[in-house]
Amino acid sequence: MAQTFADWVDDWTRESEARLLAVFRRAVELLADELTTTRANGGRLPHLTGNLMRSLLAAVGAMPSQGAPDQKYAGSDVGVVVASVLMGQSISLGFQAVYARRRNYGFVGTRKDGSTWSEPGAGFVEYAASVWPTIVALAAEEIRNKVMARSA
């Protein structure tokens, strides 16, 4: 039996929603990559031990909670969370390391001996947010290329 116009519209809508979700998921993965790209690799994230980089977590909805002082992190869960997100849900990315804010925004403090300590901020969060439109465009292009490759 020939497909009706309504069936065609339903199929098109399902395919469009699937592609939109695929673009969203890929864009979040690319955003996480941007957030965790170290200065040595062309990014903005300061890197000493890798603990800050490994403390990036994702959560559907609410922001991931901050970890305990001096906690060591094994790695990110961004891929797992991204794979589980559904249409209409939001994903929050956050660093658990307690010193993440200080590394991002900078810090001025006083040492025990009374001397001043000043650490400039790296601005890695703001930079990643500023390139979000470019990240989404790249994700859309990647998904479009995958769809085109399948239909060829």
KOLVOVO-666376 format. One record per residue: residue number from 0; x, y, z of N, C-alpha, C, O in turn. Coordinates in pm, 1 decimal, always signed. Layout:
R   i     n_c1     n_c2     n_c3    ca_c1    ca_c2    ca_c3     c_c1     c_c2     c_c3     o_c1     o_c2     o_c3
R NUM        X        Y        Z        X        Y        Z        X        Y        Z        X        Y        Z
...
END
This chain:
R   i     n_c1     n_c2     n_c3    ca_c1    ca_c2    ca_c3     c_c1     c_c2     c_c3     o_c1     o_c2     o_c3
R   0    +83.3   -117.4     +0.0     +0.0     +0.0     +0.0    +88.0   +124.2     +0.0   +190.6   +128.4    +68.0
R   1    +48.8   +222.5    -74.5   +125.5   +345.4    -85.6   +117.7   +424.3    +44.8    +17.8   +421.8   +116.6
R   2   +225.4   +493.1    +71.2   +231.1   +573.1   +193.7   +143.6   +698.3   +176.8   +150.2   +766.0    +74.1
R   3    +63.1   +727.6   +277.1    -19.2   +847.0   +272.2    +64.4   +969.2   +307.5   +174.8   +957.4   +360.5
R   4    +10.4  +1086.0   +277.3    +79.3  +1210.5   +311.6   +101.2  +1219.8   +462.5   +207.9  +1261.9   +507.3
R   5     +1.4  +1181.1   +540.2    +13.2  +1184.5   +686.6   +124.5  +1091.8   +734.6   +199.8  +1127.0   +825.4
R   6   +135.1   +973.0   +673.9   +243.3   +880.4   +710.0   +378.9   +941.2   +676.2   +473.9   +930.6   +753.7
R   7   +386.8  +1004.6   +560.4   +511.6  +1067.1   +517.1   +551.3  +1177.6   +615.4   +668.0  +1187.6   +653.4
R   8   +453.6  +1261.7   +657.2   +480.7  +1368.9   +752.7   +525.2  +1310.5   +886.3   +618.6  +1361.8   +948.0
R   9   +459.7  +1203.9   +931.7   +500.2  +1138.8  +1056.9   +643.9  +1088.3  +1048.7   +722.4  +1108.8  +1141.2
R  10   +678.3  +1022.5   +938.1   +815.0   +972.4   +919.3   +915.1  +1088.2   +918.4  +1019.8  +1081.4   +982.8
R  11   +881.8  +1193.5   +845.2   +969.9  +1308.8   +835.4   +990.5  +1372.5   +973.2  +1102.1  +1411.1  +1007.7
R  12   +883.3  +1383.2  +1051.2   +891.4  +1441.4  +1185.5   +980.5  +1357.0  +1275.8  +1065.5  +1410.6  +1346.8
R  13   +961.7  +1225.4  +1273.4  +1045.7  +1135.8  +1355.5  +1193.0  +1147.4  +1315.8  +1280.9  +1154.4  +1401.8
R  14  +1219.0  +1149.3  +1185.1  +1357.5  +1161.9  +1138.0  +1416.8  +1296.8  +1179.4  +1532.7  +1303.8  +1220.1
R  15  +1338.6  +1402.3  +1169.2  +1385.9  +1535.8  +1206.7  +1416.4  +1542.9  +1355.9  +1518.7  +1598.3  +1396.1
R  16  +1328.1  +1487.0  +1437.7  +1352.1  +1486.3  +1582.6  +1476.6  +1405.2  +1616.9  +1554.7  +1444.3  +1703.7
R  17  +1494.8  +1293.5  +1549.5  +1613.6  +1210.5  +1574.2  +1740.3  +1285.7  +1535.5  +1841.2  +1277.8  +1605.6
R  18  +1735.6  +1358.2  +1424.9  +1853.2  +1435.4  +1381.1  +1880.6  +1551.2  +1476.3  +1995.9  +1579.3  +1509.0
R  19  +1775.2  +1617.8  +1520.4  +1791.1  +1727.4  +1616.0  +1852.8  +1677.8  +1746.3  +1942.8  +1741.7  +1800.8
R  20  +1805.6  +1565.5  +1795.6  +1862.1  +1507.3  +1916.7  +2007.2  +1467.0  +1894.5  +2091.0  +1485.8  +1982.7
R  21  +2037.6  +1411.9  +1777.6  +2175.7  +1373.4  +1746.6  +2267.2  +1495.6  +1744.6  +2380.0  +1488.9  +1793.4
R  22  +2220.3  +1606.7  +1689.1  +2299.8  +1730.1  +1686.5  +2321.5  +1780.5  +1828.8  +2433.1  +1818.3  +1864.6
R  23  +2215.6  +1781.4  +1910.6  +2227.7  +1826.0  +2049.0  +2328.7  +1740.8  +2124.7  +2416.7  +1793.5  +2192.8
R  24  +2316.1  +1609.4  +2112.6  +2408.0  +1519.9  +2183.9  +2552.6  +1543.0  +2140.0  +2642.8  +1551.2  +2223.3
R  25  +2573.9  +1553.3  +2008.8  +2709.8  +1572.8  +1958.0  +2764.8  +1708.4  +2001.9  +2882.9  +1719.8  +2034.4
R  26  +2679.8  +1811.1  +2003.0  +2724.8  +1943.8  +2044.8  +2767.5  +1943.6  +2191.3  +2866.2  +2007.9  +2227.0
R  27  +2695.2  +1873.0  +2275.1  +2733.9  +1864.7  +2417.2  +2867.0  +1791.4  +2430.9  +2951.4  +1831.2  +2511.2
R  28  +2886.3  +1685.9  +2354.1  +3015.7  +1615.1  +2356.7  +3128.7  +1708.5  +2315.2  +3234.4  +1710.2  +2378.2
R  29  +3106.6  +1786.2  +2209.3  +3209.6  +1879.8  +2162.6  +3233.7  +1991.1  +2264.4  +3347.0  +2036.2  +2281.2
R  30  +3127.7  +2035.6  +2332.2  +3143.8  +2135.7  +2437.9  +3229.5  +2080.2  +2551.1  +3317.8  +2149.1  +2602.3
R  31  +3203.6  +1957.0  +2589.7  +3285.0  +1893.2  +2694.4  +3430.7  +1882.1  +2649.0  +3522.6  +1902.5  +2728.3
R  32  +3451.0  +1850.0  +2522.4  +3587.9  +1844.1  +2469.3  +3655.0  +1980.5  +2480.3  +3771.3  +1990.2  +2519.7
R  33  +3581.3  +2086.1  +2445.2  +3637.0  +2221.6  +2453.5  +3671.1  +2257.3  +2597.3  +3777.2  +2313.6  +2624.3
R  34  +3581.9  +2225.0  +2689.0  +3604.5  +2256.1  +2830.6  +3725.8  +2183.9  +2886.8  +3791.1  +2235.6  +2977.5
R  35  +3757.5  +2066.9  +2835.9  +3866.7  +1986.8  +2891.1  +3992.9  +1986.4  +2805.4  +4085.5  +1909.6  +2831.5
R  36  +3996.8  +2071.1  +2704.1  +4118.6  +2081.5  +2624.2  +4218.4  +2168.3  +2699.4  +4191.0  +2284.4  +2729.6
R  37  +4332.4  +2111.8  +2728.5  +4433.3  +2181.3  +2808.9  +4507.5  +2286.3  +2726.6  +4505.8  +2284.9  +2603.5
R  38  +4571.2  +2375.4  +2797.6  +4650.2  +2478.8  +2730.5  +4756.4  +2418.0  +2639.5  +4780.7  +2467.6  +2529.5
R  39  +4818.1  +2312.4  +2685.2  +4922.4  +2247.0  +2605.5  +4868.1  +2191.5  +2474.1  +4942.7  +2173.9  +2377.7
R  40  +4738.9  +2164.5  +2471.0  +4676.2  +2109.9  +2350.1  +4592.4  +2213.4  +2276.1  +4506.8  +2177.3  +2195.4
R  41  +4616.3  +2342.2  +2302.7  +4547.9  +2448.9  +2231.4  +4420.5  +2499.8  +2296.4  +4352.5  +2585.4  +2239.9
R  42  +4387.2  +2448.7  +2414.0  +4267.4  +2493.8  +2484.2  +4299.3  +2595.5  +2590.5  +4404.5  +2659.4  +2587.6
R  43  +4209.1  +2610.3  +2683.7  +4226.3  +2709.9  +2789.8  +4233.9  +2649.4  +2929.0  +4258.8  +2721.0  +3025.9
R  44  +4213.1  +2520.7  +2940.3  +4210.4  +2457.4  +3072.3  +4351.5  +2442.3  +3128.2  +4436.8  +2380.5  +3064.5
R  45  +4377.1  +2498.4  +3247.0  +4507.8  +2477.6  +3310.6  +4523.9  +2329.2  +3345.3  +4426.9  +2262.2  +3380.6
R  46  +4644.5  +2280.0  +3335.1  +4667.7  +2137.7  +3360.0  +4793.4  +2120.5  +3443.1  +4902.7  +2160.7  +3403.1
R  47  +4776.0  +2060.5  +3558.2  +4890.8  +2027.1  +3641.7  +4893.6  +1875.8  +3660.4  +4991.9  +1810.4  +3625.6
R  48  +4786.3  +1820.7  +3715.0  +4779.4  +1675.4  +3737.9  +4671.9  +1608.1  +3652.5  +4669.9  +1485.6  +3640.1
R  49  +4582.5  +1688.1  +3593.7  +4470.3  +1632.9  +3517.9  +4345.2  +1613.8  +3601.5  +4240.8  +1575.7  +3548.5
R  50  +4353.8  +1639.6  +3731.3  +4239.1  +1619.4  +3818.7  +4123.1  +1713.2  +3784.0  +4007.3  +1671.6  +3784.8
R  51  +4153.8  +1838.3  +3754.0  +4049.3  +1933.1  +3715.6  +3978.3  +1885.5  +3589.7  +3855.4  +1886.5  +3583.9
R  52  +4052.2  +1845.1  +3491.6  +3995.7  +1795.5  +3366.2  +3905.8  +1674.2  +3391.5  +3796.5  +1664.8  +3335.7
R  53  +3951.5  +1583.0  +3474.5  +3874.6  +1460.8  +3503.1  +3752.5  +1487.0  +3590.1  +3665.5  +1400.7  +3601.8
R  54  +3744.7  +1605.5  +3651.6  +3632.4  +1633.5  +3740.5  +3508.4  +1683.4  +3667.2  +3405.6  +1706.7  +3730.7
R  55  +3515.2  +1700.3  +3534.9  +3398.3  +1744.3  +3459.5  +3293.9  +1633.6  +3458.2  +3321.3  +1520.6  +3417.8
R  56  +3174.3  +1668.1  +3502.9  +3062.9  +1573.6  +3502.5  +2945.0  +1633.9  +3430.0  +2934.8  +1755.7  +3414.8
R  57  +2856.4  +1547.4  +3385.6  +2732.7  +1589.1  +3320.6  +2616.3  +1536.7  +3402.1  +2626.5  +1434.3  +3469.8
R  58  +2505.8  +1608.4  +3394.4  +2383.3  +1564.3  +3460.3  +2265.2  +1612.4  +3378.0  +2267.7  +1722.1  +3322.2
R  59  +2162.7  +1530.4  +3370.9  +2040.6  +1573.1  +3305.2  +1968.3  +1664.5  +3403.1  +1935.1  +1624.1  +3514.6
R  60  +1944.5  +1787.1  +3360.7  +1876.7  +1884.0  +3446.4  +1972.4  +1960.6  +3534.0  +2046.4  +2046.0  +3485.2
R  61  +1972.3  +1931.8  +3661.5  +2047.8  +2007.9  +3761.5  +2198.9  +1997.0  +3742.1  +2249.9  +1900.9  +3684.5
R  62  +2267.6  +2097.6  +3791.6  +2413.9  +2100.4  +3784.0  +2473.2  +1991.9  +3873.3  +2424.3  +1970.1  +3984.2
R  63  +2578.9  +1922.8  +3826.4  +2645.3  +1823.9  +3912.7  +2698.9  +1891.0  +4038.1  +2739.3  +2007.3  +4035.2
R  64  +2699.0  +1817.4  +4147.6  +2743.7  +1875.3  +4274.5  +2895.8  +1881.9  +4282.1  +2967.3  +1808.7  +4213.6
R  65  +2942.3  +1971.7  +4367.4  +3085.1  +1989.0  +4388.4  +3137.5  +1876.0  +4474.5  +3067.4  +1826.0  +4562.4
R  66  +3260.6  +1836.1  +4449.1  +3321.1  +1728.5  +4524.9  +3384.1  +1777.3  +4654.5  +3377.7  +1895.4  +4688.7
R  67  +3444.3  +1684.3  +4724.7  +3510.4  +1715.5  +4850.9  +3649.9  +1773.4  +4823.9  +3710.7  +1744.6  +4720.8
R  68  +3700.2  +1855.6  +4917.5  +3836.9  +1907.1  +4901.3  +3937.1  +1792.1  +4888.2  +3924.9  +1689.5  +4955.1
R  69  +4033.4  +1810.7  +4803.0  +4140.6  +1713.6  +4778.3  +4091.9  +1582.7  +4717.5  +4166.1  +1484.5  +4716.5
R  70  +3969.3  +1579.0  +4666.9  +3918.0  +1457.4  +4603.2  +3989.1  +1435.8  +4470.2  +4016.7  +1530.8  +4397.0
R  71  +4018.0  +1311.5  +4440.6  +4079.4  +1273.4  +4313.7  +3970.2  +1214.6  +4224.7  +3888.0  +1135.1  +4270.2
R  72  +3970.1  +1254.2  +4098.5  +3865.7  +1212.4  +4005.6  +3919.7  +1113.6  +3903.4  +4032.3  +1126.2  +3855.2
R  73  +3837.0  +1015.5  +3872.0  +3878.1   +909.2  +3780.4  +3851.9   +945.8  +3635.5  +3926.4   +903.5  +3547.0
R  74  +3748.6  +1022.7  +3609.6  +3717.1  +1058.4  +3471.6  +3575.5  +1107.5  +3458.1  +3495.3  +1100.3  +3551.3
R  75  +3547.2  +1156.8  +3341.7  +3419.6  +1218.2  +3312.2  +3313.5  +1115.0  +3275.6  +3344.5  +1005.4  +3228.9
R  76  +3187.4  +1152.5  +3298.0  +3074.7  +1067.1  +3259.8  +2992.9  +1129.7  +3147.7  +2879.4  +1088.5  +3123.7
R  77  +3048.5  +1227.6  +3079.7  +2972.9  +1303.5  +2980.4  +2913.0  +1212.7  +2873.4  +2795.5  +1227.8  +2839.8
R  78  +2989.2  +1120.5  +2820.0  +2939.5  +1033.0  +2714.0  +2819.3   +950.5  +2755.6  +2725.1   +934.5  +2678.1
R  79  +2821.7   +898.7  +2875.7  +2711.3   +816.2  +2925.5  +2585.6   +900.1  +2941.9  +2476.9   +858.0  +2902.4
R  80  +2600.1  +1017.8  +2999.5  +2484.3  +1105.2  +3021.4  +2429.1  +1154.2  +2888.3  +2307.5  +1157.2  +2869.0
R  81  +2516.3  +1192.1  +2797.3  +2472.9  +1239.1  +2666.1  +2393.2  +1130.2  +2593.9  +2291.6  +1159.0  +2530.5
R  82  +2438.1  +1008.6  +2603.3  +2369.1   +898.0  +2535.9  +2230.2   +873.0  +2593.8  +2144.4   +816.1  +2526.2
R  83  +2207.2   +914.8  +2717.7  +2078.9   +886.7  +2782.3  +1979.2  +1001.9  +2773.8  +1862.3   +984.0  +2808.0
R  84  +2022.7  +1119.9  +2728.7  +1932.6  +1235.6  +2726.6  +1824.7  +1216.7  +2620.1  +1848.9  +1159.8  +2513.6
R  85  +1705.7  +1265.9  +2652.0  +1591.7  +1256.3  +2560.8  +1556.1  +1394.8  +2508.0  +1601.1  +1496.0  +2561.7
R  86  +1475.3  +1398.5  +2402.7  +1429.2  +1525.9  +2346.8  +1364.0  +1608.7  +2456.0  +1282.8  +1558.1  +2533.4
R  87  +1399.7  +1735.3  +2461.7  +1339.2  +1826.8  +2556.9  +1409.8  +1835.7  +2690.3  +1381.5  +1926.1  +2768.9
R  88  +1501.5  +1743.5  +2718.1  +1576.2  +1749.5  +2843.7  +1698.1  +1839.2  +2824.8  +1745.1  +1859.9  +2713.0
R  89  +1747.6  +1891.2  +2935.1  +1869.5  +1971.0  +2930.4  +1981.9  +1895.1  +2999.8  +1959.0  +1810.7  +3086.4
R  90  +2102.0  +1927.5  +2959.7  +2221.0  +1868.2  +3021.0  +2302.3  +1981.1  +3082.6  +2323.7  +2084.8  +3019.8
R  91  +2347.1  +1960.4  +3205.3  +2436.6  +2055.2  +3271.3  +2574.9  +1992.5  +3279.9  +2589.0  +1874.5  +3311.9
R  92  +2675.6  +2071.7  +3251.2  +2814.1  +2029.2  +3266.5  +2874.7  +2111.1  +3379.2  +2855.8  +2232.6  +3385.4
R  93  +2946.9  +2045.4  +3467.7  +3009.6  +2116.7  +3578.3  +3133.9  +2045.6  +3627.2  +3143.6  +1922.9  +3623.1
R  94  +3228.3  +2124.8  +3673.5  +3350.8  +2069.6  +3730.7  +3327.8  +2043.9  +3878.2  +3278.5  +2131.7  +3949.0
R  95  +3362.0  +1926.4  +3925.4  +3345.8  +1891.9  +4066.2  +3460.4  +1941.5  +4152.6  +3441.5  +1965.2  +4272.0
R  96  +3577.1  +1957.5  +4096.0  +3693.2  +1999.7  +4175.1  +3662.5  +2133.1  +4243.2  +3616.3  +2227.2  +4178.8
R  97  +3688.3  +2140.3  +4373.3  +3654.2  +2260.9  +4450.7  +3731.8  +2383.6  +4403.4  +3688.0  +2496.5  +4425.4
R  98  +3843.8  +2363.0  +4340.2  +3925.7  +2475.3  +4295.4  +3895.3  +2515.9  +4151.5  +3965.1  +2601.2  +4096.7
R  99  +3793.5  +2457.7  +4088.9  +3760.5  +2487.6  +3949.4  +3726.1  +2635.5  +3929.8  +3771.2  +2697.3  +3833.5
R 100  +3647.3  +2691.6  +4019.8  +3610.5  +2833.5  +4007.0  +3733.9  +2922.9  +4015.2  +3749.6  +3017.8  +3938.3
R 101  +3819.6  +2890.5  +4109.2  +3941.9  +2970.3  +4127.6  +4028.4  +2965.0  +4002.2  +4087.0  +3065.7  +3962.4
R 102  +4036.1  +2848.4  +3940.7  +4116.9  +2833.9  +3818.3  +4052.1  +2905.2  +3700.3  +4121.7  +2956.0  +3612.4
R 103  +3919.6  +2909.0  +3698.0  +3848.9  +2975.0  +3588.3  +3848.2  +3126.8  +3603.9  +3880.5  +3198.7  +3509.4
R 104  +3811.9  +3176.2  +3722.1  +3793.9  +3320.0  +3742.4  +3916.9  +3392.2  +3797.3  +3925.7  +3514.6  +3788.1
R 105  +4010.1  +3319.0  +3853.2  +4125.6  +3380.9  +3915.7  +4106.9  +3390.7  +4066.0  +3997.6  +3367.7  +4117.9
R 106  +4214.4  +3425.0  +4135.0  +4210.5  +3423.8  +4280.6  +4319.6  +3514.8  +4334.8  +4432.7  +3515.2  +4286.1
R 107  +4283.7  +3590.6  +4435.1  +4381.0  +3669.3  +4509.8  +4361.2  +3633.3  +4656.0  +4250.1  +3641.9  +4708.3
R 108  +4467.3  +3593.5  +4720.6  +4456.9  +3552.5  +4860.0  +4583.0  +3585.2  +4936.8  +4680.5  +3635.5  +4881.0
R 109  +4579.8  +3556.1  +5064.8  +4693.3  +3581.4  +5152.3  +4744.6  +3448.9  +5207.0  +4668.4  +3366.8  +5257.8
R 110  +4875.1  +3430.3  +5195.3  +4938.2  +3309.6  +5249.3  +4953.3  +3323.0  +5400.9  +4932.4  +3430.1  +5457.8
R 111  +4989.8  +3212.0  +5464.5  +5009.9  +3211.5  +5610.4  +5115.8  +3311.1  +5654.3  +5107.4  +3366.4  +5764.0
R 112  +5216.5  +3334.9  +5568.7  +5324.0  +3427.5  +5604.4  +5286.4  +3574.2  +5579.8  +5367.3  +3664.1  +5602.6
R 113  +5162.5  +3597.8  +5533.0  +5115.2  +3734.2  +5510.5  +5136.1  +3785.5  +5368.9  +5084.7  +3891.7  +5333.8
R 114  +5209.7  +3713.0  +5287.9  +5231.2  +3757.5  +5150.6  +5104.7  +3732.9  +5066.5  +5021.9  +3647.8  +5099.1
R 115  +5093.0  +3808.7  +4959.4  +4976.0  +3798.2  +4872.3  +5004.1  +3701.7  +4757.4  +5113.0  +3698.3  +4700.1
R 116  +4903.3  +3625.6  +4727.2  +4911.9  +3528.8  +4618.0  +4804.8  +3566.3  +4516.4  +4687.8  +3581.1  +4551.8
R 117  +4843.3  +3581.3  +4393.1  +4749.3  +3619.7  +4288.6  +4760.7  +3521.0  +4171.9  +4868.6  +3499.5  +4116.6
R 118  +4648.7  +3463.0  +4137.0  +4644.6  +3367.6  +4026.8  +4543.6  +3418.2  +3924.0  +4425.2  +3429.7  +3955.8
R 119  +4586.5  +3448.2  +3803.5  +4491.5  +3497.0  +3703.2  +4395.5  +3386.2  +3660.3  +4430.8  +3268.3  +3662.0
R 120  +4276.3  +3424.4  +3622.7  +4178.1  +3327.0  +3575.6  +4207.5  +3283.2  +3433.0  +4262.8  +3358.9  +3353.2
R 121  +4169.9  +3161.1  +3402.8  +4192.0  +3106.1  +3269.1  +4072.2  +3128.2  +3176.9  +4086.9  +3124.4  +3054.7
R 122  +3954.6  +3151.0  +3233.7  +3836.4  +3178.6  +3152.5  +3792.9  +3066.2  +3061.1  +3733.7  +3091.0  +2956.1
R 123  +3821.3  +2943.3  +3099.6  +3788.0  +2831.2  +3010.9  +3638.4  +2808.3  +2998.1  +3592.6  +2764.6  +2892.5
R 124  +3561.0  +2836.3  +3102.0  +3415.5  +2817.8  +3095.0  +3353.4  +2923.8  +3003.8  +3273.2  +2891.2  +2916.2
R 125  +3390.0  +3049.5  +3024.2  +3335.7  +3157.1  +2941.0  +3373.4  +3138.2  +2794.8  +3292.2  +3161.8  +2705.3
R 126  +3497.0  +3095.6  +2771.1  +3538.3  +3075.2  +2632.0  +3455.1  +2964.9  +2567.3  +3407.6  +2981.3  +2454.9
R 127  +3437.1  +2853.9  +2636.3  +3357.9  +2744.0  +2580.2  +3215.2  +2790.9  +2552.1  +3157.6  +2756.3  +2448.9
R 128  +3158.6  +2869.2  +2643.0  +3023.1  +2921.3  +2620.5  +3018.9  +3014.9  +2500.2  +2920.5  +3016.9  +2426.3
R 129  +3124.2  +3091.4  +2480.7  +3126.3  +3186.8  +2369.1  +3134.7  +3117.9  +2233.4  +3091.1  +3174.4  +2133.1
R 130  +3189.4  +2998.3  +2228.6  +3199.8  +2927.5  +2100.2  +3087.9  +2825.4  +2081.7  +3091.8  +2747.3  +1986.6
R 131  +2987.2  +2824.1  +2171.1  +2874.2  +2732.0  +2159.8  +2808.3  +2738.0  +2021.4  +2782.8  +2632.0  +1964.2
R 132  +2779.4  +2855.6  +1964.6  +2718.6  +2856.4  +1830.7  +2804.4  +2786.3  +1725.4  +2751.7  +2717.6  +1637.9
R 133  +2934.0  +2803.3  +1733.5  +3024.6  +2735.8  +1640.2  +3023.7  +2585.3  +1664.4  +3027.3  +2507.1  +1569.5
R 134  +3018.8  +2545.0  +1790.0  +3013.6  +2402.9  +1824.7  +2886.2  +2339.8  +1770.2  +2890.6  +2230.1  +1714.6
R 135  +2772.8  +2407.6  +1785.4  +2645.7  +2355.2  +1734.3  +2651.0  +2343.6  +1582.2  +2604.4  +2244.5  +1526.1
R 136  +2707.2  +2443.7  +1515.4  +2719.4  +2438.4  +1369.4  +2806.5  +2320.6  +1325.9  +2774.3  +2252.7  +1228.4
R 137  +2915.4  +2296.1  +1396.5  +3002.8  +2182.9  +1365.6  +2929.8  +2050.9  +1387.7  +2940.6  +1959.4  +1306.0
R 138  +2855.9  +2040.6  +1497.4  +2779.4  +1918.9  +1525.3  +2674.4  +1895.6  +1417.1  +2656.0  +1782.8  +1371.5
R 139  +2606.4  +2001.1  +1376.6  +2505.2  +1988.6  +1270.8  +2568.0  +1941.6  +1140.1  +2511.1  +1858.5  +1069.3
R 140  +2684.5  +1994.8  +1109.0  +2753.7  +1952.6   +986.5  +2794.5  +1805.6   +994.4  +2779.8  +1732.1   +896.8
R 141  +2845.7  +1762.4  +1109.9  +2884.2  +1621.7  +1126.3  +2764.1  +1529.3  +1108.0  +2773.3  +1428.7  +1037.5
R 142  +2652.2  +1562.8  +1170.8  +2532.8  +1478.5  +1160.4  +2478.6  +1481.0  +1018.0  +2440.2  +1376.9   +964.7
R 143  +2475.3  +1597.8   +956.3  +2430.1  +1608.5   +816.7  +2515.8  +1521.1   +725.6  +2463.1  +1451.6   +638.8
R 144  +2647.7  +1524.2   +745.1  +2736.0  +1441.0   +663.3  +2711.0  +1293.0   +684.1  +2716.9  +1215.1   +589.0
R 145  +2682.9  +1252.9   +808.9  +2651.2  +1112.2   +835.2  +2521.7  +1070.4   +766.1  +2513.3   +961.6   +709.1
R 146  +2420.6  +1157.8   +771.5  +2292.3  +1127.7   +706.9  +2310.8  +1118.8   +556.2  +2257.5  +1028.4   +491.8
R 147  +2386.2  +1212.5   +500.0  +2409.4  +1213.1   +355.7  +2488.0  +1089.4   +312.7  +2462.7  +1034.2   +205.7
R 148  +2582.8  +1045.7   +395.0  +2661.1   +926.8   +361.3  +2574.5   +802.8   +359.5  +2595.0   +713.7   +277.0
R 149  +2476.3   +796.0   +450.9  +2386.1   +680.7   +455.0  +2290.3   +677.6   +336.5  +2252.9   +570.6   +288.4
R 150  +2251.2   +795.6   +290.2  +2154.2   +800.0   +181.3  +2218.9   +791.2    +43.9  +2148.9   +778.4    -56.5
R 151  +2349.7   +797.9    +38.1  +2420.8   +792.5    -90.8  +2434.0   +650.6   -142.1  +2491.0   +628.6   -249.0
END
